[in-house]
């Protein structure tokens, strides 16, 4: 099931737009290593990766243009080479994010409804509004951000730069 439990799509890039200095699969592997990814499994034309769940001692989180893989589960990329170029099919698991935003919205609707707050008869409309803001806005922006990230990493001369975040050290 794709929507709403995962973000799926395809991105087509023509041969003349691809970076010719490195294979697309190797380039995406390097780009994922620069991001907040715990594990990467690479097949012949597939890449499966698990975003880092928590910041920890294993790997510091880099700084980019936002937390791209935040709130995602196991994700996969499939690369199909065609005569015209490269097609990248992606599937980003967002089921935890979906269930959390749904539970929060339902809880807000129930609290508004049963506490007889002002305009309590509109509780379900407000709950739907919460869900639209928390889940749908993030779903659309994550889709746009990921497609832009894919295109930038496959077409740029150099991989976009990231720098490590400064993690506060507990000084006692």
Protein Blocks (a to p, Z undefined) as FASTA:
>chain_A
ZZfkbccddddddfklpcfkbcfklmmmmmmmmmccfbdcddfkbccddddfbgcfkbcc
dddebjfkgoiacddddddddfklccddddddfklmmmmmmmmmmmmmmmmmmnopghkl
mmmmmmmmmmmmmmmmmmmmmmmmmmmmmmmmmmmmbdcdddddddddddZZ
